[in-house]
Amino acid sequence: MVIWVFLPMFALVQWFVGPLRPTCEGGASNWAMLIVAVVIGSSIAAESRAWAAAKALLTRPERTIMHQLGVLQKRRRLVVLGIIEGLDVYTDLVFPLVAYTCDAKLTDRWLHSWEVVPVVGTYAVQILKRLRFWGFSLVSIGIVCLAGIVGIIRMKAFADDYQKLGIMGMHEASGRKPSKHKSCRLVGEEFFSL
């Protein structure tokens, strides 16, 4: 949640705070990278606490099976992947600011590629000319951030409903009727809300 809430706000702050603003020659400032490192460090700390809590729920035989299946080894690679993902989100968020700072321009070739698109092509070209490259990048990143925040809100709402209704109540509310002889299977949203 820190990455999808704090980093977009931090990227927005960079537009207005000179020492944090990236330059065309030097890229991101050292101060900005330090703050990103702290955010990623907090994500690693939260992941470590969650991993320890999940392992504490396992019995000794389950831990042995997890070890034999290689689940415990995969964690290291996934933590590294999470670090790279955090950096990727940050670079995506700051890209419009870099494009603005460097005064990146739309190429004629890219505009022409939109002109040949049926129905919306001519409108797209007019919009792109007004937005410029950095504006188009900003709108695109805004849509991605909005989708991420909506996803977090939906997960929170589902978790609240799950706490009120429990697993059987959630199945009944969604129209699924588990039989007495079968166990209730968790769908992805239920699994992640646990």
C-alpha positions as CSV (number, residue, x, y, z in Angstrom):
1,M,0.0,0.0,0.0
2,V,2.9,2.3,0.7
3,I,4.1,2.0,-2.9
4,W,0.6,2.7,-4.4
5,V,-0.2,5.6,-2.1
6,F,3.1,7.2,-0.9
7,L,5.1,7.0,-4.1
8,P,2.5,8.7,-6.3
9,M,2.2,11.5,-3.7
10,F,6.0,11.7,-3.5
11,A,6.3,11.9,-7.3
12,L,3.7,14.8,-7.2
13,V,5.8,16.6,-4.6
14,Q,8.8,16.3,-6.8
15,W,7.1,18.5,-9.4
16,F,7.1,21.4,-6.8
17,V,10.3,20.9,-4.7
18,G,13.4,21.9,-6.6
19,P,16.0,19.7,-4.9
20,L,13.9,16.6,-5.4
21,R,13.2,17.3,-9.1
22,P,15.1,15.2,-11.6
23,T,17.3,16.9,-14.1
24,C,17.7,16.0,-17.7
25,E,21.5,15.6,-17.3
26,G,21.7,13.8,-14.0
27,G,18.3,12.0,-13.7
28,A,16.8,11.5,-10.2
29,S,18.3,13.4,-7.3
30,N,20.1,11.7,-4.5
31,W,17.5,12.9,-2.0
32,A,14.7,11.4,-4.1
33,M,16.6,8.0,-4.4
34,L,17.2,8.0,-0.6
35,I,13.5,8.4,0.0
36,V,12.7,5.6,-2.5
37,A,15.2,3.4,-0.7
38,V,13.5,4.0,2.6
39,V,10.1,3.1,1.1
40,I,11.5,-0.1,-0.4
41,G,13.2,-0.9,2.9
42,S,9.9,-0.5,4.7
43,S,8.3,-2.9,2.2
44,I,11.1,-5.4,2.8
45,A,10.6,-5.1,6.6
46,A,6.8,-5.6,6.2
47,E,7.4,-8.6,3.9
48,S,9.8,-10.1,6.4
49,R,7.2,-9.7,9.2
50,A,4.5,-11.3,7.1
51,W,6.7,-14.2,6.1
52,A,7.6,-14.9,9.7
53,A,4.0,-14.8,10.7
54,A,3.0,-17.1,7.8
55,K,5.8,-19.6,8.8
56,A,4.7,-19.5,12.4
57,L,1.3,-20.8,11.3
58,L,2.9,-23.9,9.7
59,T,3.4,-27.1,11.7
60,R,6.7,-28.8,11.5
61,P,5.6,-31.3,8.9
62,E,4.1,-28.5,6.7
63,R,7.3,-26.6,7.0
64,T,9.2,-29.7,5.8
65,I,6.9,-30.1,2.8
66,M,7.3,-26.4,2.0
67,H,11.1,-26.9,2.1
68,Q,11.0,-30.0,-0.1
69,L,8.8,-28.2,-2.7
70,G,11.3,-25.4,-2.8
71,V,8.8,-22.7,-1.6
72,L,11.2,-21.4,1.0
73,Q,14.0,-20.9,-1.5
74,K,11.7,-19.1,-4.0
75,R,11.2,-16.3,-1.4
76,R,14.6,-14.8,-1.9
77,R,14.1,-14.4,-5.7
78,L,10.6,-13.0,-5.1
79,V,11.9,-10.4,-2.6
80,V,14.4,-9.3,-5.2
81,L,11.6,-9.2,-7.7
82,G,9.6,-7.0,-5.3
83,I,12.5,-4.6,-4.9
84,I,12.8,-4.3,-8.7
85,E,9.0,-3.8,-8.9
86,G,9.1,-1.0,-6.4
87,L,11.9,0.7,-8.4
88,D,9.9,0.2,-11.6
89,V,6.8,1.8,-10.1
90,Y,8.9,4.8,-9.0
91,T,10.5,5.2,-12.4
92,D,7.1,5.0,-14.1
93,L,5.7,7.6,-11.8
94,V,8.6,10.0,-12.3
95,F,8.7,9.5,-16.1
96,P,6.3,12.4,-17.0
97,L,8.4,14.7,-14.8
98,V,11.6,13.7,-16.6
99,A,9.9,14.1,-20.0
100,Y,8.7,17.6,-18.9
101,T,12.2,18.5,-17.6
102,C,13.9,17.3,-20.7
103,D,11.3,18.9,-22.9
104,A,10.8,15.6,-24.8
105,K,8.8,16.1,-28.0
106,L,6.4,14.0,-29.8
107,T,7.9,12.6,-33.0
108,D,6.3,13.1,-36.3
109,R,6.5,9.4,-36.9
110,W,4.5,8.7,-33.7
111,L,1.9,11.3,-34.6
112,H,1.6,9.8,-38.1
113,S,1.0,6.4,-36.7
114,W,-2.0,7.8,-34.9
115,E,-3.3,9.5,-38.0
116,V,-3.9,6.2,-39.8
117,V,-6.0,4.7,-37.0
118,P,-9.6,4.6,-38.2
119,V,-12.3,6.7,-36.5
120,V,-10.2,8.0,-33.5
121,G,-6.9,8.7,-35.2
122,T,-7.5,12.4,-36.1
123,Y,-8.9,13.1,-32.7
124,A,-6.0,11.4,-31.0
125,V,-3.5,13.5,-33.0
126,Q,-5.2,16.7,-31.9
127,I,-5.3,15.6,-28.2
128,L,-1.6,14.5,-28.3
129,K,-0.6,17.8,-29.8
130,R,-2.2,19.7,-27.0
131,L,-1.1,17.4,-24.2
132,R,2.4,17.1,-25.5
133,F,4.5,14.1,-24.6
134,W,4.8,14.7,-20.9
135,G,1.1,15.3,-20.6
136,F,0.3,12.1,-22.4
137,S,2.7,10.3,-20.0
138,L,1.1,12.0,-17.0
139,V,-2.4,10.9,-18.0
140,S,-1.3,7.3,-18.7
141,I,0.4,7.1,-15.3
142,G,-2.6,8.7,-13.6
143,I,-4.8,6.0,-15.0
144,V,-2.4,3.3,-13.7
145,C,-2.3,4.9,-10.2
146,L,-6.1,5.2,-10.1
147,A,-6.5,1.5,-11.0
148,G,-4.0,0.5,-8.3
149,I,-5.7,2.6,-5.6
150,V,-9.2,1.3,-6.7
151,G,-7.8,-2.2,-6.4
152,I,-6.6,-1.5,-2.8
153,I,-10.0,0.0,-1.9
154,R,-11.8,-3.1,-3.3
155,M,-9.5,-5.5,-1.3
156,K,-10.2,-3.5,1.8
157,A,-13.9,-3.5,1.3
158,F,-13.8,-7.3,0.6
159,A,-11.8,-7.9,3.8
160,D,-14.3,-5.9,5.8
161,D,-17.2,-8.0,4.4
162,Y,-15.2,-11.1,5.0
163,Q,-14.7,-10.1,8.7
164,K,-18.4,-9.5,9.1
165,L,-19.8,-12.5,7.2
166,G,-17.1,-15.2,7.5
167,I,-16.3,-17.7,4.7
168,M,-19.8,-19.3,4.6
169,G,-21.5,-15.9,4.6
170,M,-19.3,-14.7,1.7
171,H,-20.1,-17.8,-0.3
172,E,-23.9,-17.3,0.3
173,A,-23.7,-13.6,-0.5
174,S,-22.0,-14.3,-3.8
175,G,-24.5,-17.0,-4.7
176,R,-22.2,-20.0,-4.2
177,K,-23.9,-22.8,-2.3
178,P,-21.3,-25.1,-0.8
179,S,-22.6,-28.6,0.0
180,K,-22.3,-30.2,3.4
181,H,-20.0,-32.8,2.1
182,K,-17.6,-30.6,0.2
183,S,-15.1,-28.1,1.7
184,C,-15.4,-24.4,0.8
185,R,-12.7,-23.4,-1.6
186,L,-11.3,-19.9,-1.4
187,V,-11.3,-17.7,-4.4
188,G,-8.3,-15.4,-4.9
189,E,-9.9,-12.3,-3.3
190,E,-10.7,-14.4,-0.2
191,F,-7.2,-15.8,-0.1
192,F,-5.5,-12.4,-0.3
193,S,-7.8,-10.9,2.3
194,L,-6.6,-13.4,4.9
